[in-house]
């Protein structure tokens, strides 16, 4: 009878990132945020918006982290913009006191959740149809709260939003007269102009888009209603939106992290913004001299959403495709011959479609982990 086998030694569990660890000690793949570059980007964006006489309410849909929102507020923001009520709940829980939910809410439950947040913060919701106005008014009067509401205006992106001019005025009147609601202002998003090029064309398209907001503001004010907030502007055209009379605040936020969309397609790398967000990955296989395999696939980052991810500092290596767990890269002859075990950093194509795949940012100061930043609003879709 064979002798019993000795018990196996317990396997070492994965080591989560922790403050004080070095870059070399991190397991891969990991979502890195270079804090020096991030803060430099925040300061650059905030300074330009402030110089234009505008407030800054950066969108949080890409980072989903109250830690990042609070840091932006410390460096000049007045609050955040969110996409969903659930994101707003996370931001308020995280200490953010002024939130714009820049999507229409079309269910009673969603509006009730936004209404209950008014006890702890100022949370704006928006409308582009009388349906939204009536629903919000019903909820507000039933719960005994006042909900600040913003008219969402289509300025050319052809997504949400009522038409500028008289149609926008009609929604503003409905809000102003509805019990339980306060007309807080108007908003529009000119996302269709962010990649316009050359810059003169981007400037002209920005002016044309924002003109719809300015016209609507004039009509509403001429009708005797105050328009407190006029919100718009993205990272790709902040340099022009910040200088336009009539806007009061910008929602630009993506430039704080940067990616291939903002850097290359929006040309922000020409304005001094730095790539603060990267994926730390490891070369795991070299089946041929031309093929490089990394441990970062489409469960780690996206490709093709807005360009392609690139390997930082590796000009001769281009992505071929991502499978679930593998990045497959093509190496040109004469470029660095990356060996198995080599650590590389990948600049995402679009941070919105990369960050939500991760539980936390690993905040780096140089080569040392300074902060582990939870994506607390990850998975918050309602």
N, C-alpha and C positions, 0 to 999 in steps of 0.2 A: 504494500500500500504506500503510495507516495507520501512523503512528508508534507505537512501543510506549508503553503507559501507564506513567507513573512509579510505582514501588512505593508502596503505601499506607503511611501512618505506622502504627506498631503501636498497637493500641487500648490504652487504659489499663485494667489489670486491676482487679477490685474491690479495695477497700482494706479489709483485715480490721481489726477493732477492735484498738487497741493502747493501752498505758498512756500517759497524757498527752494523748490526743486529747480534743477537746471533744465535747459532745453534738451540736453542729451539724455536726461532721465525720463522724459515723457514717453509714454506709449503712443504709438501711431495707429491710425490717423488721429490728429488732434486739431481742433479749431483754435488758431492762435490770433490774439489781438495785440498788436504792438502798441502799447499804451502811449509811448512818446509820439508815434506817428498819428495815432487817433486824436490825442489832445492837440497836436499841431493843426490837424484838419479841422477840428471843432473851432479852435481859435480863429483860423483863417476864414471859415464860413461865417461865424458869428460877427467878426469884425466888419466884413463886407456888408452884411445885412444891417447891422447897427449904423454903419456909415451912411446907408441909404435912408435912415430914419424909420426903419421897420422893426417890428418885433419878430422873434424867431420861435417857431413852434415846430420842431423837427418831427418828421414821421418816424414812428417806432416799429412799423410792420416788419422791417428788415432785421432789427436786432432783438426785439421782444424782451428786453432786459431792463427792469427798473434801475439797476445799477448804472447802466449807460445813460438812461434818461436823466437821472439825478446829476451825473457828471456834466452832461450838457447844460443843465440848468445852472450848475455852479459856474459854468463858463459863459453864460449869457442867454440861454433859452428861457422862455416864460412858461413852458409847459411842453406837452407832446401832442402829436396827432396819432390817432389809432385807426385801425381798420374795422375792429369788431368790439362789441360790448365786453366780451370776455377779456380782450386785451386791456381795455380801459379799467376793468375791475382789478387786474393785476397791477396796473400802473398806480391806481389809487391806493391799493394795499401796500405798494412799495413807496408811498410818500409823495407821489406826484399830485399836485393840487389843482391843476388846470389841464383839461383833456378835451380835445376835439375828436369826436368819432365821425370820420369823414365818409361814412357810408350811410345810406338810408336804412332805417329800421322798419321792417314791415310786419312784425309780429307783436302781439301784446306783451308777451313774456319779455322780449328783448327791450321794449320801451320801459317796462316796469323795472328791469334791472338797471337801466340808465337812470330812471327816476330815483331809485333808492340810493344811487351814488351821490345825489345832490346833498345828502346829509353830511358828506365828508369832503367833497370837492366840487368845483365847477366843471360840469361835464356837458359839453355842447353836443347836440345831435342835429341832423340836417334833414331837409325836405326838398323834394322836387315835384310834389303832387299833393293836392288837397287830402288825399288818403293819409299821408304821413302826419299832416297837421291835425286832422280830426282824431287820429289814433293817439297821438301824444297828448292832445288836450284832454281826451277822456281819461287817460291814465293819470295825468297830473292832477286833475280835479279830484279824482277818486282817492289818490294818495295824499292829497293836501300839500303838494310841492309845486315849485315853479321850475320849469324846464327851459333853459336857454336854447333857442333853435335858430339855425342858420339856413338860408336859402342856398341850395346847391344849383349852380348855373353851368350849363354846357358852354364852354368857351372854345369849342372846336375839336375836342377829343372824341366826341360822339360816343360817349359811354353813358354815365348818368348826367342828370342836370336838366333843369327847365331852360327853355330858350331865354337869352338875354332880353332886356327891354320890358315891354308890357307883360309878357307871361311871368317874368321874375317878380315884377311889381305885384301881380295878383297873388302870388304865393306869400310875399311879404305882408300884404294886407291881411291875408287869412291868418297868418301867425300872430300878427299884431292884435287882431280882434279875438283870438281864441282864448278862452279861460285857461289859466294854468301855464301859459306859454309866454316867453319873453323873446321878442325879435332881437337877436344878438348880432346879426350881420349877414354877410353873403360870402360864398366861396366858389372857386372854380379851379380846375386843375388842367393846365396846358401841357400835359405829358407828351402830346404829339409833336411838340417843338424841340424837345430836349436834345435830339441828335441832329437837328438841322445844322448845315454847314455850307459855306463858311460862316464865321461869326456874324457878319452883316446880315445874312439871311436869318440866322437864329434871333438876332435882335429884332428884325422886322416882324417875324412871326410871333415873337413874344408880345410886342406892342399890339399887334392885331388881335391876339387872343385876349389880352388883359383889357382891351377896349370894351369887350362885352361886359366885364365886371364894372368898369368905370361908368358906362352908360346906365347900367342897372342901378348902381349906387345913386347916380344923379336923380333918376326917376323916383326912387324910393324916398330920398331926402326931400325932393320937391313935393312929395305927397304928404310931408309932415312927419315922417318916421325917422328916427335916428338909426344910422348904420354904424354900429360900433366896430365890427370886425369886417375886413375885406381880406380874405385869405386865399393864397395861391402860391405859385412858384415852386420849382423843383431844383434839385442840385444841378441839373444840366443847363439851366438858364438863369440861375440865381443872380448872376452878374448883371443881367439886364432887368429882371423883375425887381431887384432890390432898389433900383434907381427910379422906378416908375411912380409918379404921383397917383394916389388913389388906393393902392394896396396899403394895408396896415401890418400884415404879417406874412411870413413865408413858411412853407412846410418842408423845405429842402432838408434832407437828412442823409441820403445815401453817400454823399461826399465824405462823411465822417469816417466811414469804413473803407470805401473805395473798392472797386472791382473793375473787370474789363469793360463792362458796359459804361460805367461813368468815366473811367480813365481814357479808354480808346474811342468809343463811339460818341461820347459827350465831350471828349477832348479836355477833361479836367486835369489830366496829367501834365498838360501844358501850362497850367495855372499854379503849379506847385503842390497840388494835393498828392499825398503819398499813400501807397498801398499798405494800409494798416492791418487788413484781414488776410490771413493765409491759412492753408491747410498744411500741416506738417505731416509728411508721408515718408514711407520707406521703400526703397527699391527692393522688391522681393524676388524677382526673377529676371534673367537675361537670356531668354531662349535662343536669340540670335544677336549678332552684333548690331543689327538695326532696331531691335525691339527691346523696349524698357518697360517693365511691369512694376506698378506701384500698388500699395495696399489701400488706395483710395479710389473707390468706384462710385457708381451713382447713388449708393446709400450714404456717401460722404459729401459729394459735391455734385453740381449740375453741369451740363454742357449743352451748348446750343440755344439756351434760353435768350442769351444776349451776347453772342460771340462765343469764344472758346476759352476755357481756363488755360493758363500758361504756367510753365515751371519758371520760377524766379531765378534769374541768373543763368539760364540754360537756353541761349538763343537757338541752338541747333537741334532742339528736341521739341516736337509738336505732338499734341494729343491726336490719336487716331479715333479712339472711342472709349466709352466707359461701359463696363458691365457691372453687375451688382457689387462685387467686391474688388474689382481690378480696374486700374487705369492702364490703358495700353497706349504707349507712346512710341513714336517713330524717331529714331536717332539718325541725323544726317552724318555722312562720312566727314571725319575731321573734327566733330564736336566732342565734348568731354565724354569719355567712356565710363559711364556711371557703373559702379560695381554693386553687386548684391550687398545689402546692408547700408548703402548710402542714404542719408537723410536728405530730403528735398522739400522745398516749400512751393506750394501751388497757389497762384492768385486766381480766385474764382471768376467765372464768367459773370455771375450776378449773385450778389450776397443774399438777396431775399430768398432765392431758391437753394441756397447752400446752408445758411445758418440754422434753419428749422429742422435740419437733420441731426442736430447736435443738442446735447443737454446743457452745455456750458461753453463759454469762451474761456480760454486760458490766457489771462492777461499777462503779457511779458513786459518787463522793464529790462532791456538788454537781453541777456540769456537767462534771466532769473524769473521764475513765476512770482508775480506780485499779487495777483488776484485770480480767483476762480469765480467767474461771473455767470450765474445760472440764467438760462433763457427761460425765465419763469412763465412767459406767455406762449411757450412752445405748445402747439396743439390746441391753442385757444381759437376756435373757428366759429363760435356762435356769437 
